[in-house]
């Protein structure tokens, strides 16, 4: 890989990842708000993320 490609591709890849994850979560929360679950669906998904992300991180660092 050329010397200039890596310093450009890593930040652009990270920014693209943030946009995709943020857009995906925003879309999920918007769709949940329009269902019969309403705001409670977003709360349940949010709590699930708050619990599952650290749990997965803990599991991966234990291995």
PQR file with spaces between the fields and no chain letter, atoms N, CA, C, O and H, PARSE charges and radii, in Angstrom:
ATOM       1  N    UNK     1       0.840   -1.178    0.000 -0.4000 1.5000
ATOM       2  CA   UNK     1       0.000    0.000    0.000 -0.0000 2.0000
ATOM       3  C    UNK     1       0.891    1.250    0.000  0.5500 1.7000
ATOM       4  O    UNK     1       1.921    1.292    0.673 -0.5500 1.4000
ATOM       5  N    UNK     2       0.495    2.213   -0.729 -0.4000 1.5000
ATOM       6  CA   UNK     2       1.318    3.410   -0.794 -0.0000 2.0000
ATOM       7  C    UNK     2       1.223    4.188    0.512  0.5500 1.7000
ATOM       8  O    UNK     2       0.279    4.008    1.281 -0.5500 1.4000
ATOM       9  H    UNK     2      -0.341    2.179   -1.275  0.4000 1.0000
ATOM      10  N    UNK     3       2.197    5.048    0.758 -0.4000 1.5000
ATOM      11  CA   UNK     3       2.290    5.761    2.031 -0.0000 2.0000
ATOM      12  C    UNK     3       1.143    6.739    2.249  0.5500 1.7000
ATOM      13  O    UNK     3       0.783    6.986    3.400 -0.5500 1.4000
ATOM      14  H    UNK     3       2.964    5.194    0.133  0.4000 1.0000
ATOM      15  N    UNK     4       0.572    7.287    1.238 -0.4000 1.5000
ATOM      16  CA   UNK     4      -0.477    8.279    1.409 -0.0000 2.0000
ATOM      17  C    UNK     4      -1.861    7.654    1.534  0.5500 1.7000
ATOM      18  O    UNK     4      -2.793    8.316    1.992 -0.5500 1.4000
ATOM      19  H    UNK     4       0.865    7.086    0.303  0.4000 1.0000
ATOM      20  N    UNK     5      -2.014    6.413    1.142 -0.4000 1.5000
ATOM      21  CA   UNK     5      -3.330    5.778    1.129 -0.0000 2.0000
ATOM      22  C    UNK     5      -3.811    5.420    2.533  0.5500 1.7000
ATOM      23  O    UNK     5      -4.980    5.640    2.851 -0.5500 1.4000
ATOM      24  H    UNK     5      -1.257    5.876    0.770  0.4000 1.0000
ATOM      25  N    UNK     6      -2.956    4.885    3.361 -0.4000 1.5000
ATOM      26  CA   UNK     6      -3.358    4.460    4.700 -0.0000 2.0000
ATOM      27  C    UNK     6      -3.777    5.635    5.593  0.5500 1.7000
ATOM      28  O    UNK     6      -4.806    5.532    6.261 -0.5500 1.4000
ATOM      29  H    UNK     6      -2.007    4.706    3.102  0.4000 1.0000
ATOM      30  N    UNK     7      -3.036    6.738    5.636 -0.4000 1.5000
ATOM      31  CA   UNK     7      -3.486    7.864    6.473 -0.0000 2.0000
ATOM      32  C    UNK     7      -4.810    8.480    6.014  0.5500 1.7000
ATOM      33  O    UNK     7      -5.484    9.140    6.804 -0.5500 1.4000
ATOM      34  H    UNK     7      -2.201    6.822    5.093  0.4000 1.0000
ATOM      35  N    UNK     8      -5.183    8.279    4.777 -0.4000 1.5000
ATOM      36  CA   UNK     8      -6.468    8.783    4.300 -0.0000 2.0000
ATOM      37  C    UNK     8      -7.593    7.778    4.482  0.5500 1.7000
ATOM      38  O    UNK     8      -8.725    8.155    4.788 -0.5500 1.4000
ATOM      39  H    UNK     8      -4.635    7.743    4.135  0.4000 1.0000
ATOM      40  N    UNK     9      -7.286    6.502    4.294 -0.4000 1.5000
ATOM      41  CA   UNK     9      -8.345    5.494    4.319 -0.0000 2.0000
ATOM      42  C    UNK     9      -8.831    5.174    5.728  0.5500 1.7000
ATOM      43  O    UNK     9     -10.013    4.882    5.908 -0.5500 1.4000
ATOM      44  H    UNK     9      -6.368    6.196    4.045  0.4000 1.0000
ATOM      45  N    UNK    10      -7.969    5.220    6.718 -0.4000 1.5000
ATOM      46  CA   UNK    10      -8.404    4.895    8.085 -0.0000 2.0000
ATOM      47  C    UNK    10      -9.382    5.946    8.631  0.5500 1.7000
ATOM      48  O    UNK    10     -10.443    5.564    9.124 -0.5500 1.4000
ATOM      49  H    UNK    10      -7.008    5.458    6.571  0.4000 1.0000
ATOM      50  N    UNK    11      -9.077    7.244    8.567 -0.4000 1.5000
ATOM      51  CA   UNK    11     -10.065    8.222    9.050 -0.0000 2.0000
ATOM      52  C    UNK    11     -11.362    8.224    8.228  0.5500 1.7000
ATOM      53  O    UNK    11     -12.450    8.369    8.786 -0.5500 1.4000
ATOM      54  H    UNK    11      -8.215    7.554    8.167  0.4000 1.0000
ATOM      55  N    UNK    12     -11.246    8.065    6.919 -0.4000 1.5000
ATOM      56  CA   UNK    12     -12.455    8.015    6.095 -0.0000 2.0000
ATOM      57  C    UNK    12     -13.288    6.773    6.405  0.5500 1.7000
ATOM      58  O    UNK    12     -14.517    6.835    6.434 -0.5500 1.4000
ATOM      59  H    UNK    12     -10.362    7.947    6.466  0.4000 1.0000
ATOM      60  N    UNK    13     -12.621    5.659    6.633 -0.4000 1.5000
ATOM      61  CA   UNK    13     -13.346    4.444    7.011 -0.0000 2.0000
ATOM      62  C    UNK    13     -14.023    4.579    8.359  0.5500 1.7000
ATOM      63  O    UNK    13     -15.144    4.108    8.546 -0.5500 1.4000
ATOM      64  H    UNK    13     -11.622    5.609    6.609  0.4000 1.0000
ATOM      65  N    UNK    14     -13.343    5.224    9.303 -0.4000 1.5000
ATOM      66  CA   UNK    14     -13.947    5.431   10.624 -0.0000 2.0000
ATOM      67  C    UNK    14     -15.148    6.361   10.530  0.5500 1.7000
ATOM      68  O    UNK    14     -16.172    6.113   11.166 -0.5500 1.4000
ATOM      69  H    UNK    14     -12.432    5.607    9.151  0.4000 1.0000
ATOM      70  N    UNK    15     -15.037    7.423    9.750 -0.4000 1.5000
ATOM      71  CA   UNK    15     -16.159    8.354    9.581 -0.0000 2.0000
ATOM      72  C    UNK    15     -17.327    7.664    8.893  0.5500 1.7000
ATOM      73  O    UNK    15     -18.480    7.871    9.269 -0.5500 1.4000
ATOM      74  H    UNK    15     -14.205    7.625    9.233  0.4000 1.0000
ATOM      75  N    UNK    16     -17.041    6.855    7.898 -0.4000 1.5000
ATOM      76  CA   UNK    16     -18.096    6.117    7.214 -0.0000 2.0000
ATOM      77  C    UNK    16     -18.777    5.130    8.151  0.5500 1.7000
ATOM      78  O    UNK    16     -19.996    4.966    8.097 -0.5500 1.4000
ATOM      79  H    UNK    16     -16.104    6.687    7.591  0.4000 1.0000
ATOM      80  N    UNK    17     -18.005    4.473    9.010 -0.4000 1.5000
ATOM      81  CA   UNK    17     -18.568    3.547    9.987 -0.0000 2.0000
ATOM      82  C    UNK    17     -19.515    4.278   10.941  0.5500 1.7000
ATOM      83  O    UNK    17     -20.604    3.782   11.229 -0.5500 1.4000
ATOM      84  H    UNK    17     -17.015    4.606    9.054  0.4000 1.0000
ATOM      85  N    UNK    18     -19.112    5.444   11.429 -0.4000 1.5000
ATOM      86  CA   UNK    18     -19.957    6.227   12.341 -0.0000 2.0000
ATOM      87  C    UNK    18     -21.242    6.654   11.639  0.5500 1.7000
ATOM      88  O    UNK    18     -22.318    6.598   12.233 -0.5500 1.4000
ATOM      89  H    UNK    18     -18.227    5.847   11.195  0.4000 1.0000
ATOM      90  N    UNK    19     -21.140    7.077   10.389 -0.4000 1.5000
ATOM      91  CA   UNK    19     -22.328    7.491    9.642 -0.0000 2.0000
ATOM      92  C    UNK    19     -23.284    6.314    9.434  0.5500 1.7000
ATOM      93  O    UNK    19     -24.496    6.467    9.579 -0.5500 1.4000
ATOM      94  H    UNK    19     -20.265    7.122    9.907  0.4000 1.0000
ATOM      95  N    UNK    20     -22.752    5.161    9.101 -0.4000 1.5000
ATOM      96  CA   UNK    20     -23.599    3.981    8.853 -0.0000 2.0000
ATOM      97  C    UNK    20     -24.270    3.523   10.142  0.5500 1.7000
ATOM      98  O    UNK    20     -25.473    3.260   10.153 -0.5500 1.4000
ATOM      99  H    UNK    20     -21.766    5.036    8.983  0.4000 1.0000
ATOM     100  N    UNK    21     -23.511    3.425   11.223 -0.4000 1.5000
ATOM     101  CA   UNK    21     -24.089    2.977   12.491 -0.0000 2.0000
ATOM     102  C    UNK    21     -25.104    3.998   13.008  0.5500 1.7000
ATOM     103  O    UNK    21     -26.194    3.624   13.440 -0.5500 1.4000
ATOM     104  H    UNK    21     -22.534    3.639   11.214  0.4000 1.0000
ATOM     105  N    UNK    22     -24.751    5.273   12.964 -0.4000 1.5000
ATOM     106  CA   UNK    22     -25.674    6.311   13.419 -0.0000 2.0000
ATOM     107  C    UNK    22     -26.930    6.376   12.575  0.5500 1.7000
ATOM     108  O    UNK    22     -28.033    6.507   13.105 -0.5500 1.4000
ATOM     109  H    UNK    22     -23.866    5.577   12.613  0.4000 1.0000
ATOM     110  N    UNK    23     -26.771    6.285   11.280 -0.4000 1.5000
ATOM     111  CA   UNK    23     -27.940    6.287   10.403 -0.0000 2.0000
ATOM     112  C    UNK    23     -28.804    5.055   10.600  0.5500 1.7000
ATOM     113  O    UNK    23     -30.033    5.137   10.584 -0.5500 1.4000
ATOM     114  H    UNK    23     -25.875    6.178   10.849  0.4000 1.0000
ATOM     115  N    UNK    24     -28.160    3.920   10.785 -0.4000 1.5000
ATOM     116  CA   UNK    24     -28.919    2.690   11.028 -0.0000 2.0000
ATOM     117  C    UNK    24     -29.711    2.745   12.321  0.5500 1.7000
ATOM     118  O    UNK    24     -30.885    2.376   12.357 -0.5500 1.4000
ATOM     119  H    UNK    24     -27.162    3.853   10.798  0.4000 1.0000
ATOM     120  N    UNK    25     -29.061    3.211   13.388 -0.4000 1.5000
ATOM     121  CA   UNK    25     -29.771    3.334   14.664 -0.0000 2.0000
ATOM     122  C    UNK    25     -30.871    4.373   14.588  0.5500 1.7000
ATOM     123  O    UNK    25     -31.960    4.171   15.126 -0.5500 1.4000
ATOM     124  H    UNK    25     -28.108    3.511   13.359  0.4000 1.0000
ATOM     125  N    UNK    26     -30.596    5.477   13.924 -0.4000 1.5000
ATOM     126  CA   UNK    26     -31.626    6.503   13.759 -0.0000 2.0000
ATOM     127  C    UNK    26     -32.826    5.978   12.994  0.5500 1.7000
ATOM     128  O    UNK    26     -33.971    6.259   13.349 -0.5500 1.4000
ATOM     129  H    UNK    26     -29.712    5.641   13.487  0.4000 1.0000
ATOM     130  N    UNK    27     -32.564    5.221   11.952 -0.4000 1.5000
ATOM     131  CA   UNK    27     -33.651    4.624   11.188 -0.0000 2.0000
ATOM     132  C    UNK    27     -34.453    3.629   12.004  0.5500 1.7000
ATOM     133  O    UNK    27     -35.681    3.601   11.924 -0.5500 1.4000
ATOM     134  H    UNK    27     -31.635    4.992   11.663  0.4000 1.0000
ATOM     135  N    UNK    28     -33.769    2.818   12.783 -0.4000 1.5000
ATOM     136  CA   UNK    28     -34.464    1.845   13.632 -0.0000 2.0000
ATOM     137  C    UNK    28     -35.325    2.561   14.667  0.5500 1.7000
ATOM     138  O    UNK    28     -36.478    2.188   14.880 -0.5500 1.4000
ATOM     139  H    UNK    28     -32.772    2.841   12.848  0.4000 1.0000
ATOM     140  N    UNK    29     -34.770    3.586   15.311 -0.4000 1.5000
ATOM     141  CA   UNK    29     -35.540    4.316   16.322 -0.0000 2.0000
ATOM     142  C    UNK    29     -36.722    5.049   15.699  0.5500 1.7000
ATOM     143  O    UNK    29     -37.783    5.134   16.316 -0.5500 1.4000
ATOM     144  H    UNK    29     -33.833    3.889   15.138  0.4000 1.0000
ATOM     145  N    UNK    30     -36.561    5.571   14.506 -0.4000 1.5000
ATOM     146  CA   UNK    30     -37.658    6.251   13.824 -0.0000 2.0000
ATOM     147  C    UNK    30     -38.762    5.262   13.465  0.5500 1.7000
ATOM     148  O    UNK    30     -39.943    5.545   13.665 -0.5500 1.4000
ATOM     149  H    UNK    30     -35.699    5.501   14.005  0.4000 1.0000
ATOM     150  N    UNK    31     -38.380    4.109   12.938 -0.4000 1.5000
ATOM     151  CA   UNK    31     -39.380    3.098   12.606 -0.0000 2.0000
ATOM     152  C    UNK    31     -40.098    2.593   13.855  0.5500 1.7000
ATOM     153  O    UNK    31     -41.307    2.362   13.822 -0.5500 1.4000
ATOM     154  H    UNK    31     -37.420    3.879   12.776  0.4000 1.0000
ATOM     155  N    UNK    32     -39.368    2.421   14.953 -0.4000 1.5000
ATOM     156  CA   UNK    32     -39.997    1.964   16.187 -0.0000 2.0000
ATOM     157  C    UNK    32     -40.968    2.994   16.733  0.5500 1.7000
ATOM     158  O    UNK    32     -42.001    2.632   17.296 -0.5500 1.4000
ATOM     159  H    UNK    32     -38.386    2.609   14.981  0.4000 1.0000
ATOM     160  N    UNK    33     -40.654    4.268   16.577 -0.4000 1.5000
ATOM     161  CA   UNK    33     -41.533    5.317   17.084 -0.0000 2.0000
ATOM     162  C    UNK    33     -42.859    5.333   16.330  0.5500 1.7000
ATOM     163  O    UNK    33     -43.875    5.760   16.879 -0.5500 1.4000
ATOM     164  H    UNK    33     -39.814    4.562   16.120  0.4000 1.0000
ATOM     165  N    UNK    34     -42.861    4.876   15.085 -0.4000 1.5000
ATOM     166  CA   UNK    34     -44.082    4.870   14.287 -0.0000 2.0000
ATOM     167  C    UNK    34     -44.911    3.609   14.484  0.5500 1.7000
ATOM     168  O    UNK    34     -46.027    3.529   13.972 -0.5500 1.4000
ATOM     169  H    UNK    34     -42.036    4.529   14.639  0.4000 1.0000
ATOM     170  N    UNK    35     -44.398    2.625   15.209 -0.4000 1.5000
ATOM     171  CA   UNK    35     -45.152    1.393   15.445 -0.0000 2.0000
ATOM     172  C    UNK    35     -45.992    1.543   16.705  0.5500 1.7000
ATOM     173  O    UNK    35     -46.022    2.605   17.328 -0.5500 1.4000
ATOM     174  H    UNK    35     -43.491    2.690   15.625  0.4000 1.0000
ATOM     175  N    UNK    36     -46.664    0.471   17.066 -0.4000 1.5000
ATOM     176  CA   UNK    36     -47.481    0.507   18.279 -0.0000 2.0000
ATOM     177  C    UNK    36     -46.627    0.551   19.538  0.5500 1.7000
ATOM     178  O    UNK    36     -47.121    0.903   20.609 -0.5500 1.4000
ATOM     179  H    UNK    36     -46.639   -0.391   16.560  0.4000 1.0000
ATOM     180  N    UNK    37     -45.352    0.197   19.423 -0.4000 1.5000
ATOM     181  CA   UNK    37     -44.466    0.269   20.580 -0.0000 2.0000
ATOM     182  C    UNK    37     -44.150    1.698   20.969  0.5500 1.7000
ATOM     183  O    UNK    37     -43.942    1.997   22.145 -0.5500 1.4000
ATOM     184  H    UNK    37     -44.951   -0.089   18.553  0.4000 1.0000
ATOM     185  N    UNK    38     -44.114    2.578   19.988 -0.4000 1.5000
ATOM     186  CA   UNK    38     -43.855    3.992   20.251 -0.0000 2.0000
ATOM     187  C    UNK    38     -42.481    4.202   20.858  0.5500 1.7000
ATOM     188  O    UNK    38     -41.507    3.561   20.467 -0.5500 1.4000
ATOM     189  H    UNK    38     -44.283    2.336   19.032  0.4000 1.0000
ATOM     190  N    UNK    39     -42.419    5.105   21.814 -0.4000 1.5000
ATOM     191  CA   UNK    39     -41.145    5.434   22.452 -0.0000 2.0000
ATOM     192  C    UNK    39     -40.619    4.279   23.303  0.5500 1.7000
ATOM     193  O    UNK    39     -39.414    4.182   23.534 -0.5500 1.4000
ATOM     194  H    UNK    39     -43.211    5.627   22.133  0.4000 1.0000
ATOM     195  N    UNK    40     -41.500    3.414   23.765 -0.4000 1.5000
ATOM     196  CA   UNK    40     -41.058    2.302   24.604 -0.0000 2.0000
ATOM     197  C    UNK    40     -40.176    1.324   23.828  0.5500 1.7000
ATOM     198  O    UNK    40     -39.266    0.727   24.404 -0.5500 1.4000
ATOM     199  H    UNK    40     -42.479    3.493   23.577  0.4000 1.0000
ATOM     200  N    UNK    41     -40.427    1.157   22.556 -0.4000 1.5000
ATOM     201  CA   UNK    41     -39.573    0.303   21.734 -0.0000 2.0000
ATOM     202  C    UNK    41     -38.155    0.847   21.643  0.5500 1.7000
ATOM     203  O    UNK    41     -37.184    0.095   21.718 -0.5500 1.4000
ATOM     204  H    UNK    41     -41.166    1.642   22.088  0.4000 1.0000
ATOM     205  N    UNK    42     -38.043    2.180   21.478 -0.4000 1.5000
ATOM     206  CA   UNK    42     -36.721    2.805   21.433 -0.0000 2.0000
ATOM     207  C    UNK    42     -36.024    2.680   22.774  0.5500 1.7000
ATOM     208  O    UNK    42     -34.808    2.493   22.823 -0.5500 1.4000
ATOM     209  H    UNK    42     -38.832    2.791   21.416  0.4000 1.0000
ATOM     210  N    UNK    43     -36.767    2.780   23.855 -0.4000 1.5000
ATOM     211  CA   UNK    43     -36.177    2.642   25.185 -0.0000 2.0000
ATOM     212  C    UNK    43     -35.644    1.228   25.383  0.5500 1.7000
ATOM     213  O    UNK    43     -34.547    1.050   25.914 -0.5500 1.4000
ATOM     214  H    UNK    43     -37.754    2.932   23.815  0.4000 1.0000
ATOM     215  N    UNK    44     -36.398    0.232   24.966 -0.4000 1.5000
ATOM     216  CA   UNK    44     -35.972   -1.160   25.113 -0.0000 2.0000
ATOM     217  C    UNK    44     -34.715   -1.432   24.279  0.5500 1.7000
ATOM     218  O    UNK    44     -33.777   -2.069   24.759 -0.5500 1.4000
ATOM     219  H    UNK    44     -37.289    0.376   24.535  0.4000 1.0000
ATOM     220  N    UNK    45     -34.697   -0.951   23.039 -0.4000 1.5000
ATOM     221  CA   UNK    45     -33.513   -1.135   22.193 -0.0000 2.0000
ATOM     222  C    UNK    45     -32.320   -0.400   22.799  0.5500 1.7000
ATOM     223  O    UNK    45     -31.212   -0.936   22.820 -0.5500 1.4000
ATOM     224  H    UNK    45     -35.458   -0.434   22.649  0.4000 1.0000
ATOM     225  N    UNK    46     -32.532    0.818   23.291 -0.4000 1.5000
ATOM     226  CA   UNK    46     -31.445    1.583   23.902 -0.0000 2.0000
ATOM     227  C    UNK    46     -30.869    0.900   25.125  0.5500 1.7000
ATOM     228  O    UNK    46     -29.651    0.851   25.294 -0.5500 1.4000
ATOM     229  H    UNK    46     -33.433    1.253   23.274  0.4000 1.0000
ATOM     230  N    UNK    47     -31.730    0.373   25.979 -0.4000 1.5000
ATOM     231  CA   UNK    47     -31.253   -0.354   27.157 -0.0000 2.0000
ATOM     232  C    UNK    47     -30.513   -1.619   26.740  0.5500 1.7000
ATOM     233  O    UNK    47     -29.503   -1.987   27.341 -0.5500 1.4000
ATOM     234  H    UNK    47     -32.719    0.412   25.842  0.4000 1.0000
ATOM     235  N    UNK    48     -31.023   -2.274   25.710 -0.4000 1.5000
ATOM     236  CA   UNK    48     -30.329   -3.459   25.202 -0.0000 2.0000
ATOM     237  C    UNK    48     -28.932   -3.128   24.710  0.5500 1.7000
ATOM     238  O    UNK    48     -27.995   -3.890   24.948 -0.5500 1.4000
ATOM     239  H    UNK    48     -31.843   -1.975   25.223  0.4000 1.0000
ATOM     240  N    UNK    49     -28.780   -1.998   24.025 -0.4000 1.5000
ATOM     241  CA   UNK    49     -27.453   -1.576   23.568 -0.0000 2.0000
ATOM     242  C    UNK    49     -26.542   -1.225   24.734  0.5500 1.7000
ATOM     243  O    UNK    49     -25.363   -1.577   24.739 -0.5500 1.4000
ATOM     244  H    UNK    49     -29.541   -1.379   23.832  0.4000 1.0000
ATOM     245  N    UNK    50     -27.096   -0.529   25.723 -0.4000 1.5000
ATOM     246  CA   UNK    50     -26.289   -0.121   26.879 -0.0000 2.0000
ATOM     247  C    UNK    50     -25.781   -1.337   27.638  0.5500 1.7000
ATOM     248  O    UNK    50     -24.678   -1.302   28.184 -0.5500 1.4000
ATOM     249  H    UNK    50     -28.055   -0.243   25.719  0.4000 1.0000
ATOM     250  N    UNK    51     -26.550   -2.393   27.682 -0.4000 1.5000
ATOM     251  CA   UNK    51     -26.145   -3.598   28.405 -0.0000 2.0000
ATOM     252  C    UNK    51     -25.271   -4.501   27.528  0.5500 1.7000
ATOM     253  O    UNK    51     -24.270   -5.041   27.999 -0.5500 1.4000
ATOM     254  H    UNK    51     -27.446   -2.421   27.239  0.4000 1.0000
ATOM     255  N    UNK    52     -25.646   -4.667   26.257 -0.4000 1.5000
ATOM     256  CA   UNK    52     -24.969   -5.662   25.430 -0.0000 2.0000
ATOM     257  C    UNK    52     -23.586   -5.219   24.948  0.5500 1.7000
ATOM     258  O    UNK    52     -22.680   -6.048   24.863 -0.5500 1.4000
ATOM     259  H    UNK    52     -26.459   -4.229   25.874  0.4000 1.0000
ATOM     260  N    UNK    53     -23.403   -3.947   24.635 -0.4000 1.5000
ATOM     261  CA   UNK    53     -22.100   -3.508   24.117 -0.0000 2.0000
ATOM     262  C    UNK    53     -20.987   -3.704   25.148  0.5500 1.7000
ATOM     263  O    UNK    53     -19.959   -4.282   24.796 -0.5500 1.4000
ATOM     264  H    UNK    53     -24.139   -3.274   24.705  0.4000 1.0000
ATOM     265  N    UNK    54     -21.131   -3.258   26.402 -0.4000 1.5000
ATOM     266  CA   UNK    54     -20.076   -3.544   27.382 -0.0000 2.0000
ATOM     267  C    UNK    54     -19.918   -5.040   27.670  0.5500 1.7000
ATOM     268  O    UNK    54     -18.807   -5.512   27.910 -0.5500 1.4000
ATOM     269  H    UNK    54     -21.966   -2.789   26.687  0.4000 1.0000
ATOM     270  N    UNK    55     -21.032   -5.788   27.645 -0.4000 1.5000
ATOM     271  CA   UNK    55     -20.937   -7.227   27.895 -0.0000 2.0000
ATOM     272  C    UNK    55     -20.121   -7.912   26.799  0.5500 1.7000
ATOM     273  O    UNK    55     -19.296   -8.775   27.099 -0.5500 1.4000
ATOM     274  H    UNK    55     -21.935   -5.405   27.450  0.4000 1.0000
ATOM     275  N    UNK    56     -20.336   -7.547   25.547 -0.4000 1.5000
ATOM     276  CA   UNK    56     -19.563   -8.115   24.462 -0.0000 2.0000
ATOM     277  C    UNK    56     -18.094   -7.701   24.571  0.5500 1.7000
ATOM     278  O    UNK    56     -17.200   -8.514   24.334 -0.5500 1.4000
ATOM     279  H    UNK    56     -21.007   -6.846   25.303  0.4000 1.0000
ATOM     280  N    UNK    57     -17.845   -6.447   24.925 -0.4000 1.5000
ATOM     281  CA   UNK    57     -16.470   -5.989   25.116 -0.0000 2.0000
ATOM     282  C    UNK    57     -15.761   -6.751   26.241  0.5500 1.7000
ATOM     283  O    UNK    57     -14.594   -7.123   26.116 -0.5500 1.4000
ATOM     284  H    UNK    57     -18.571   -5.786   25.117  0.4000 1.0000
ATOM     285  N    UNK    58     -16.480   -6.972   27.324 -0.4000 1.5000
ATOM     286  CA   UNK    58     -15.918   -7.727   28.448 -0.0000 2.0000
ATOM     287  C    UNK    58     -15.596   -9.154   28.008  0.5500 1.7000
ATOM     288  O    UNK    58     -14.538   -9.694   28.331 -0.5500 1.4000
ATOM     289  H    UNK    58     -17.428   -6.670   27.425  0.4000 1.0000
ATOM     290  N    UNK    59     -16.524   -9.752   27.268 -0.4000 1.5000
ATOM     291  CA   UNK    59     -16.310  -11.124   26.816 -0.0000 2.0000
ATOM     292  C    UNK    59     -15.105  -11.221   25.873  0.5500 1.7000
ATOM     293  O    UNK    59     -14.296  -12.142   25.986 -0.5500 1.4000
ATOM     294  H    UNK    59     -17.384   -9.313   27.006  0.4000 1.0000
ATOM     295  N    UNK    60     -14.994  -10.279   24.957 -0.4000 1.5000
ATOM     296  CA   UNK    60     -13.896  -10.320   23.993 -0.0000 2.0000
ATOM     297  C    UNK    60     -12.540  -10.072   24.643  0.5500 1.7000
ATOM     298  O    UNK    60     -11.537  -10.627   24.195 -0.5500 1.4000
ATOM     299  H    UNK    60     -15.652   -9.531   24.866  0.4000 1.0000
ATOM     300  N    UNK    61     -12.489   -9.254   25.686 -0.4000 1.5000
ATOM     301  CA   UNK    61     -11.213   -8.996   26.345 -0.0000 2.0000
ATOM     302  C    UNK    61     -10.817  -10.145   27.281  0.5500 1.7000
ATOM     303  O    UNK    61      -9.642  -10.293   27.616 -0.5500 1.4000
ATOM     304  H    UNK    61     -13.304   -8.804   26.050  0.4000 1.0000
ATOM     305  N    UNK    62     -11.776  -10.942   27.693 -0.4000 1.5000
ATOM     306  CA   UNK    62     -11.478  -12.111   28.537 -0.0000 2.0000
ATOM     307  C    UNK    62     -10.866  -13.233   27.744  0.5500 1.7000
ATOM     308  O    UNK    62     -10.111  -14.032   28.298 -0.5500 1.4000
ATOM     309  H    UNK    62     -12.731  -10.823   27.421  0.4000 1.0000
ATOM     310  N    UNK    63     -11.159  -13.321   26.485 -0.4000 1.5000
ATOM     311  CA   UNK    63     -10.687  -14.444   25.653 -0.0000 2.0000
ATOM     312  C    UNK    63      -9.228  -14.433   25.466  0.5500 1.7000
ATOM     313  O    UNK    63      -8.685  -15.309   24.794 -0.5500 1.4000
ATOM     314  H    UNK    63     -11.772  -12.672   26.034  0.4000 1.0000
